[in-house]
Amino acid sequence: MLNFNIEFYSKNNQINPDLIGEKTMWLASEIKKSGESYTKIRSFYGECLSYKNLEFEDIEIRLKLLKSKVYYEKGRRTIRQLLFEFLNDRIDNIKNKDDFNYFLMHYEALLGYFKYFDENIDKNK
């Protein structure tokens, strides 16, 4: 169960600090503990990054398609519940181009923290 849902991406026209700070580090560690692979997380990020230069109307359409891909991967059991919930929650909260850009920053922070845990947790056992 995702314990870090969001209500908004920006605070005072800046990214919500929770989205790049300790809460995201905690979320990355939980996703790592769930057994998720870096490759799967990175593949969804890569797809989102490819939308960056599109108009928001096109981004909205691509995000709806991405959401269907997330459901597809969950149905195939190739992603874990926590990543499934994370992506659905974050996609649902993108309301404009700024939100999308903040989402990308948040996702980038998650990847950085996840890679740290991916490289260090297993080696310290």
C-alpha positions as CSV (number, residue, x, y, z in Angstrom):
1,M,0.0,0.0,0.0
2,L,1.4,3.4,-1.0
3,N,1.8,5.6,2.0
4,F,3.0,8.6,0.1
5,N,0.1,9.8,-2.1
6,I,0.2,13.4,-3.3
7,E,-2.4,16.1,-3.5
8,F,-0.4,18.6,-5.5
9,Y,2.9,19.0,-7.4
10,S,3.7,22.6,-6.7
11,K,3.8,24.9,-3.7
12,N,4.2,28.6,-4.3
13,N,5.0,27.9,-8.0
14,Q,7.9,25.6,-7.0
15,I,8.0,21.8,-6.8
16,N,6.6,20.4,-3.6
17,P,9.8,19.7,-1.5
18,D,8.4,16.3,-0.5
19,L,8.7,15.2,-4.1
20,I,12.5,15.4,-4.2
21,G,13.4,14.9,-0.5
22,E,13.3,12.4,2.3
23,K,9.8,11.1,1.5
24,T,10.9,10.2,-2.0
25,M,14.0,8.6,-0.6
26,W,11.8,6.5,1.7
27,L,9.5,5.6,-1.2
28,A,12.5,4.5,-3.3
29,S,13.7,2.2,-0.5
30,E,10.2,0.7,-0.1
31,I,9.9,0.1,-3.9
32,K,13.4,-1.5,-3.8
33,K,12.3,-3.7,-0.8
34,S,9.2,-4.8,-2.8
35,G,11.5,-6.4,-5.3
36,E,11.0,-4.0,-8.2
37,S,13.7,-3.9,-10.8
38,Y,15.5,-0.7,-11.7
39,T,15.1,-1.6,-15.4
40,K,11.3,-1.5,-15.2
41,I,11.2,1.8,-13.2
42,R,13.7,3.3,-15.7
43,S,11.7,2.2,-18.7
44,F,8.6,4.0,-17.6
45,Y,10.6,7.1,-16.8
46,G,12.2,7.0,-20.3
47,E,8.8,6.9,-21.9
48,C,7.6,9.9,-19.7
49,L,10.8,11.8,-20.6
50,S,10.0,11.4,-24.3
51,Y,6.9,13.5,-23.8
52,K,8.7,16.5,-22.4
53,N,8.7,18.7,-25.5
54,L,5.0,18.0,-26.4
55,E,2.1,20.3,-25.9
56,F,0.2,19.5,-22.8
57,E,-2.8,18.3,-24.7
58,D,-0.6,15.7,-26.4
59,I,1.0,14.8,-23.0
60,E,-2.5,14.2,-21.5
61,I,-3.2,11.6,-24.3
62,R,0.2,10.0,-23.9
63,L,-0.3,9.7,-20.1
64,K,-3.6,8.0,-20.6
65,L,-1.9,5.5,-22.9
66,L,0.9,5.1,-20.4
67,K,-1.6,4.4,-17.7
68,S,-3.0,1.5,-19.8
69,K,0.5,0.2,-20.1
70,V,1.0,0.3,-16.4
71,Y,-2.2,-1.8,-16.0
72,Y,-1.0,-4.1,-18.7
73,E,2.3,-4.7,-16.9
74,K,0.5,-5.2,-13.6
75,G,-1.8,-7.7,-15.3
76,R,1.2,-9.6,-16.6
77,R,2.7,-9.5,-13.1
78,T,5.9,-7.8,-14.4
79,I,5.6,-4.9,-11.9
80,R,4.9,-4.9,-8.2
81,Q,1.9,-3.3,-6.5
82,L,3.9,-0.4,-5.1
83,L,5.2,0.8,-8.5
84,F,1.7,0.3,-9.9
85,E,0.1,2.5,-7.2
86,F,2.9,5.1,-7.5
87,L,2.5,5.6,-11.2
88,N,-1.3,5.7,-11.0
89,D,-1.3,8.2,-8.2
90,R,1.3,10.5,-9.8
91,I,-0.3,10.3,-13.3
92,D,-3.7,11.1,-11.9
93,N,-2.4,14.3,-10.3
94,I,-0.9,15.8,-13.4
95,K,-3.2,18.7,-14.3
96,N,-1.0,21.0,-16.5
97,K,2.5,21.2,-18.0
98,D,4.1,22.5,-14.8
99,D,2.7,19.4,-13.0
100,F,4.2,17.2,-15.6
101,N,7.6,18.9,-15.3
102,Y,7.5,18.5,-11.6
103,F,6.4,14.9,-12.0
104,L,9.6,14.3,-14.1
105,M,11.7,15.9,-11.4
106,H,10.1,13.7,-8.8
107,Y,10.6,10.6,-10.9
108,E,14.2,11.5,-11.5
109,A,14.8,11.9,-7.7
110,L,13.1,8.5,-7.2
111,L,15.4,6.9,-9.7
112,G,18.5,8.4,-8.1
113,Y,17.5,7.1,-4.6
114,F,16.4,3.8,-6.0
115,K,19.7,3.3,-7.8
116,Y,21.5,4.0,-4.5
117,F,19.5,1.4,-2.7
118,D,19.8,-1.0,-5.6
119,E,23.6,-0.8,-5.5
120,N,24.0,-0.7,-1.7
121,I,21.3,-2.7,0.1
122,D,22.1,-6.1,-1.5
123,K,25.8,-5.6,-1.1
124,N,25.6,-4.8,2.6
125,K,23.8,-8.0,3.5
